[in-house]
Amino acid sequence: MRRCFASLRQALPSLTQALTGALFWGALMGLNMLVFLWARGWQTLPQVLVLASIFALGGALAFPVGHTLQALVARRSGPETRFAAAFVCFALATIGITAALYALQYRAYYAQWHGDPLSVRWILHFIFTTAGAVYQFAVIGLRAYFPWGLAALFALSCIYAARPR
């Protein structure tokens, strides 16, 4: 058990690295969403800002998680493994956390039509509204990461692969 906690402690980013990386990765993901919506001609500024904020916050929260996961997966390994670990871990963390934030916002909007809190009806509405939001994000939201989000992920993975261990 001590070995697991020691490995986790080593994998965690420093506070400076976590804040800098979160700010940088969050800004890139938010900018990526702004470019995606601008390219498609969205003209409703409040909706554009909400979606860009969700993607930016998702990226910012995902950076420390992705860093920790890739450090745990790619301990004492070569550059190819570090690249693959960074690519997969940052992609999963960014997509997963952004989808969760999208689902929370989606749920908050539809909560006004749900039943009394913690009733059977409320639980069913909560489950199916969240599942619907995650599905909608998977179908519509994931394409916002292409091509610039994928390019940023590739560049970040290259940086992690080139770092000496």
C-alpha positions in Angstrom: 0.0 0.0 0.0 2.9 2.4 0.8 4.4 1.6 -2.6 1.1 2.6 -4.3 1.0 5.9 -2.4 4.6 6.6 -3.1 4.1 6.0 -6.9 1.0 8.2 -6.8 2.9 11.0 -5.0 5.7 10.8 -7.6 3.2 10.9 -10.5 1.5 14.0 -9.2 2.5 17.3 -10.9 4.0 20.1 -8.9 1.6 22.9 -8.1 3.4 25.2 -10.6 3.3 22.5 -13.3 -0.3 21.7 -12.6 -1.4 25.4 -12.7 0.6 26.3 -15.7 -0.4 23.2 -17.6 -4.0 23.5 -16.7 -4.0 27.2 -17.8 -2.3 26.3 -21.1 -4.3 23.2 -21.9 -7.6 24.8 -20.9 -6.9 27.9 -23.0 -6.0 25.6 -26.0 -9.2 23.6 -25.6 -11.4 26.7 -25.2 -9.7 28.4 -28.2 -10.2 25.1 -30.2 -13.9 25.3 -29.5 -14.1 29.0 -30.4 -12.4 28.3 -33.8 -14.7 25.3 -34.3 -17.9 27.4 -33.7 -16.6 30.4 -35.7 -15.8 28.2 -38.7 -19.4 26.9 -38.6 -20.8 30.4 -38.5 -22.3 30.5 -35.0 -23.5 34.0 -34.3 -25.1 33.6 -30.8 -22.3 34.9 -28.6 -23.8 33.7 -25.3 -24.0 30.1 -26.5 -20.5 30.3 -28.0 -19.1 31.5 -24.7 -20.8 28.9 -22.7 -19.6 26.1 -24.9 -16.1 27.5 -25.1 -16.0 27.8 -21.3 -17.1 24.2 -20.9 -14.3 23.0 -23.1 -11.8 25.4 -21.5 -12.7 24.3 -18.0 -12.7 20.6 -19.1 -9.2 21.0 -20.5 -8.0 22.8 -17.4 -9.4 20.2 -15.0 -8.1 17.4 -17.2 -4.5 18.4 -17.3 -3.5 17.4 -13.8 -5.5 14.1 -14.2 -3.9 13.3 -17.5 -0.4 14.2 -16.3 -0.8 11.9 -13.3 -2.3 9.0 -15.3 0.5 9.2 -17.9 3.2 9.3 -15.3 1.7 6.2 -13.6 1.4 4.3 -16.9 4.8 5.4 -18.5 7.1 5.0 -15.5 10.7 4.3 -16.5 9.9 3.7 -20.1 11.1 4.8 -23.5 9.9 7.8 -25.5 7.5 5.7 -27.6 5.7 4.5 -24.5 5.7 8.0 -22.9 4.2 9.4 -26.2 1.5 6.7 -26.3 0.7 7.0 -22.6 0.4 10.8 -22.8 -1.7 10.7 -25.9 -4.2 8.2 -24.5 -4.3 9.6 -20.9 -4.7 13.2 -21.9 -7.3 12.3 -24.5 -9.4 10.3 -22.1 -9.1 12.8 -19.3 -9.9 15.8 -21.5 -12.9 14.1 -23.2 -14.2 12.5 -20.0 -14.1 15.6 -17.9 -15.4 17.8 -20.6 -18.3 15.4 -21.2 -19.0 15.3 -17.5 -19.1 19.2 -17.4 -21.4 19.2 -20.4 -23.7 16.7 -18.7 -23.8 18.8 -15.6 -24.8 21.9 -17.6 -27.3 19.8 -19.6 -28.8 18.4 -16.4 -29.0 21.8 -14.7 -31.1 23.1 -17.7 -33.5 20.1 -17.7 -33.8 19.9 -13.8 -36.7 22.3 -13.9 -38.9 19.5 -15.4 -37.7 16.7 -13.1 -39.5 15.3 -10.1 -38.9 15.9 -6.4 -35.3 15.3 -5.4 -34.3 11.7 -4.7 -37.7 10.4 -5.7 -37.8 7.4 -8.1 -38.9 9.7 -10.9 -36.0 12.1 -10.2 -33.5 9.3 -10.2 -34.7 8.0 -13.5 -34.7 11.5 -15.0 -31.2 12.1 -13.6 -29.9 8.9 -15.1 -31.4 9.3 -18.5 -30.7 13.0 -18.8 -27.1 12.4 -18.0 -26.9 9.5 -20.4 -28.5 11.6 -23.1 -26.1 14.4 -22.5 -23.0 12.1 -22.7 -24.4 10.6 -25.9 -25.0 14.0 -27.4 -21.5 15.1 -26.4 -20.1 11.9 -28.0 -22.0 12.4 -31.2 -21.8 16.2 -31.6 -19.1 17.4 -29.2 -16.2 15.1 -30.1 -15.9 16.4 -33.6 -15.0 19.8 -32.1 -11.6 18.4 -31.2 -10.8 17.8 -34.9 -8.4 18.8 -36.4 -6.8 21.4 -34.0 -7.5 19.6 -30.7 -5.9 16.5 -32.2 -2.9 18.6 -33.3 -2.6 20.1 -29.8 -2.8 16.6 -28.3 -0.1 15.3 -30.6 2.2 18.2 -29.7 1.6 17.7 -26.0 2.3 14.0 -26.4 5.6 14.8 -28.2 6.6 17.1 -25.4 6.0 14.4 -22.8 7.9 11.8 -25.0 10.9 14.1 -25.3 11.1 14.8 -21.6 13.9 12.9 -19.8 12.9 10.5 -17.1 
